[in-house]
Amino acid sequence: MIALWGVVPSIAVNAVAFLYASITMMLLRLEPGTRRGTHSGASVLHDALEGMRYVVRHRGIGPAMLFAATVGVTLRSVPEMLPPYVADLFGRDARGLATLASTMGCAALVGGFLIAIRGRMTGLTRIAVGCGLILAFATAGFVATTNFAVGVFCIGAMGAATTIHGISCQTLLQNSASPGMIGRVLSTWGMITRAAPAMGALAYGFASEFLGLRIPVLVGAAICAVVWVWTWSKLPHMAAILEAPVPQPGPRAARQTVG
């Protein structure tokens, strides 16, 4: 659409899509208890800090969130600043940007469809963590090449891996969080998925003034790979907690889950 008609129609269609998604929220049918959530009687700040403490102490959610934050800062930030890479690495114009962006979007759609039809919780932790490594290699390959075809392939892998990782993590968080903490856990997840890429893009943009576009991202991909090794070493224990049925509320269950 950008290549044929420019930016304005693309933004307009995107706005309509968000409007449609917002309207369909009214079609959700939730139990009253789920809709109201758990009221603690304390302040919003107290509840937010309590949720963060819960995430940090949880032996499954904590490592998953840390890895997701690392992925967000070091890898997911690259698509946030795609135009400079299109111009400087590949020497392409708006058509090149449109090709890369649409490739990433289509691959993300395919990845989301594949993880949606999978239909089971077993093995989802391995998929989430494994896609983080795929994303690291694909991102490194994207910034290291000047071949546009290779760049298109890499950004397609980035789109699919990003979506599969995100959906898998969010599913695992909802499955393993205590009923009274689901809202706060997902709020923390939302903060990470939005703030981390923005922070990474800001850091890469600043570093690129001195080191160029490639070196900062390659260093970030290496950092993410190191964190991946640590996360992978905890995979069996993480999977046992994240993929297990949600424990029943109670002091003993809470202690066993949070550790």
C-alpha positions in Angstrom: 0.0 0.0 0.0 2.9 2.4 0.8 4.5 1.6 -2.5 1.3 2.1 -4.5 -0.6 4.9 -2.7 1.6 6.3 0.0 1.6 6.4 3.8 -1.7 8.1 4.5 -4.0 5.2 3.2 -1.9 2.7 5.1 -2.2 4.6 8.4 -6.0 5.1 7.8 -6.5 1.3 7.3 -4.5 0.6 10.4 -6.6 3.0 12.4 -9.8 1.3 11.1 -8.4 -2.1 12.1 -7.8 -0.9 15.6 -11.3 0.6 15.8 -12.7 -2.8 14.7 -10.7 -4.6 17.4 -11.8 -2.1 20.0 -15.5 -2.6 19.1 -15.3 -6.4 19.2 -14.1 -6.1 22.8 -17.8 -5.6 23.7 -18.6 -9.0 22.4 -16.5 -10.7 25.1 -18.6 -12.7 27.6 -16.8 -13.0 30.9 -17.8 -14.2 34.3 -18.5 -11.3 36.7 -15.6 -12.3 39.0 -13.2 -12.4 36.1 -14.4 -9.1 34.8 -14.0 -7.3 38.2 -10.8 -9.0 39.1 -9.4 -9.2 42.7 -9.8 -6.0 44.8 -7.1 -5.8 47.5 -8.3 -2.6 49.1 -4.8 -1.1 48.8 -3.5 1.6 46.5 -2.8 1.1 42.8 1.0 1.5 43.5 0.9 -1.1 46.2 -0.9 -3.6 43.9 1.6 -2.9 41.1 4.6 -3.4 43.3 3.0 -6.6 44.7 2.6 -7.9 41.2 6.2 -7.1 40.3 7.4 -8.9 43.5 5.3 -11.9 42.5 6.8 -12.0 39.1 10.4 -11.7 40.4 9.8 -14.5 43.0 8.0 -16.9 40.7 10.4 -19.6 39.6 8.7 -19.9 36.2 7.4 -16.5 35.4 10.5 -14.6 36.6 13.0 -16.2 34.2 10.5 -16.1 31.3 9.9 -12.4 31.9 13.6 -11.7 32.2 14.3 -13.4 28.9 11.4 -11.6 27.2 12.7 -8.3 28.4 16.2 -9.1 27.0 14.6 -10.1 23.7 12.6 -6.9 23.7 15.5 -4.6 24.3 18.2 -6.3 22.1 16.1 -7.8 19.2 12.6 -6.6 19.0 13.8 -3.0 18.9 15.3 -3.5 15.4 12.0 -3.4 13.5 11.2 -0.3 15.5 13.9 1.6 13.5 13.6 -0.2 10.2 13.8 2.8 7.7 17.5 3.5 8.4 18.4 -0.1 7.7 16.5 -0.1 4.5 18.3 3.0 3.3 21.8 2.5 4.6 22.3 -1.3 4.5 20.2 -2.1 1.4 20.1 1.2 -0.5 16.3 0.8 -1.0 13.5 3.4 -0.9 9.9 3.2 0.3 9.2 0.1 -1.9 12.0 -1.7 -0.1 10.6 -0.7 3.3 7.2 -1.9 2.2 8.6 -5.3 1.1 10.4 -5.8 4.4 7.5 -4.7 6.5 4.9 -6.7 4.6 7.2 -9.8 4.7 7.5 -9.5 8.4 3.8 -9.0 8.9 2.9 -12.0 6.7 5.4 -14.2 8.5 4.0 -13.1 11.8 0.5 -14.0 10.7 1.7 -17.5 9.7 3.6 -17.9 13.0 0.5 -16.9 15.0 -1.7 -19.3 13.0 0.7 -22.2 13.6 1.0 -21.6 17.3 -2.8 -21.1 17.6 -3.7 -24.4 16.0 -1.2 -26.3 18.1 -3.8 -26.6 20.8 -1.7 -28.0 23.7 0.4 -26.6 26.6 3.1 -29.3 26.6 6.3 -28.2 25.1 5.2 -24.5 24.8 8.1 -23.3 27.1 10.6 -24.9 24.8 9.0 -23.3 21.8 9.0 -19.8 23.5 12.7 -20.0 24.5 13.8 -21.6 21.3 12.2 -18.9 19.2 14.2 -16.3 21.1 17.4 -17.9 19.8 16.0 -18.1 16.3 15.2 -14.4 16.6 18.7 -13.6 17.7 20.3 -15.4 14.7 17.8 -13.9 12.3 18.3 -10.3 13.6 22.1 -10.7 13.5 21.8 -12.0 9.9 19.5 -9.1 8.9 22.0 -6.4 10.0 25.1 -8.3 8.8 24.0 -8.6 5.2 23.8 -6.2 2.3 21.9 -8.7 0.1 18.3 -7.6 0.0 17.0 -11.2 -0.6 18.8 -12.4 2.5 17.4 -9.5 4.4 13.9 -10.4 3.3 14.4 -14.0 4.5 15.9 -12.9 7.8 13.1 -10.4 8.5 10.5 -13.1 7.7 12.2 -15.4 10.3 12.1 -12.4 12.7 8.4 -11.9 12.2 7.5 -15.5 12.7 9.8 -16.0 15.7 8.6 -12.8 17.4 5.0 -13.7 17.2 5.4 -17.3 18.3 7.6 -16.2 21.2 5.1 -13.6 22.3 2.0 -15.7 22.0 3.7 -18.7 23.8 4.9 -16.5 26.6 1.5 -14.8 27.1 -0.2 -18.2 27.1 2.2 -19.6 29.7 1.8 -16.6 31.9 -1.9 -16.9 31.9 -1.7 -20.6 32.6 0.7 -20.4 35.5 -0.2 -17.2 37.3 -2.4 -17.4 40.4 -6.0 -16.2 39.8 -5.6 -13.1 41.9 -2.4 -12.1 40.1 -3.2 -12.7 36.4 -4.1 -9.0 35.8 -0.9 -7.7 37.4 1.3 -10.3 35.7 -0.2 -9.5 32.3 0.2 -5.7 33.0 3.9 -6.3 33.7 4.1 -8.3 30.4 2.4 -5.5 28.5 4.9 -3.0 30.0 7.8 -5.2 28.9 6.6 -5.8 25.4 6.0 -2.1 24.8 8.7 -0.4 26.8 11.6 -2.8 26.1 11.7 -2.4 22.3 11.3 1.4 22.6 14.3 1.5 25.0 16.3 -0.7 22.8 15.6 1.4 19.7 16.6 4.5 21.7 19.9 2.9 22.8 20.7 1.6 19.3 19.9 4.9 17.7 22.3 6.6 20.1 25.0 4.0 19.6 24.7 4.1 15.8 25.9 7.7 15.8 29.3 6.4 16.9 29.4 2.7 15.9 27.1 2.5 12.9 24.0 0.4 12.5 25.6 -3.1 12.6 27.9 -3.3 15.6 25.4 -2.3 18.3 22.8 -4.8 17.1 25.4 -7.6 16.8 26.5 -6.9 20.3 22.9 -6.9 21.5 22.2 -10.3 19.7 25.3 -11.7 21.4 24.0 -10.5 24.8 20.7 -12.1 24.1 22.4 -15.4 23.2 24.2 -15.4 26.5 20.9 -14.8 28.4 19.3 -17.6 26.2 22.0 -20.1 27.5 21.1 -19.2 31.1 17.4 -19.5 30.4 17.8 -22.8 28.5 19.6 -24.3 31.5 16.5 -23.6 33.5 14.1 -24.9 30.9 13.0 -28.2 32.6 12.2 -26.5 35.8 10.5 -23.6 34.1 8.4 -25.9 31.9 7.2 -28.0 34.9 5.9 -24.8 36.5 4.6 -22.8 33.5 2.9 -25.7 31.7 1.3 -27.3 34.8 -2.4 -26.7 35.7 -3.0 -23.5 37.6 -2.7 -24.3 41.4 -5.8 -23.8 43.5 -5.7 -20.7 45.7 -4.4 -21.1 49.2 -1.4 -20.3 51.3 0.3 -23.7 50.7 -0.2 -23.6 46.9 1.0 -20.0 46.7 4.2 -20.9 48.6 4.9 -23.9 46.4 4.4 -21.9 43.2 6.3 -18.8 44.1 9.0 -20.5 46.1 
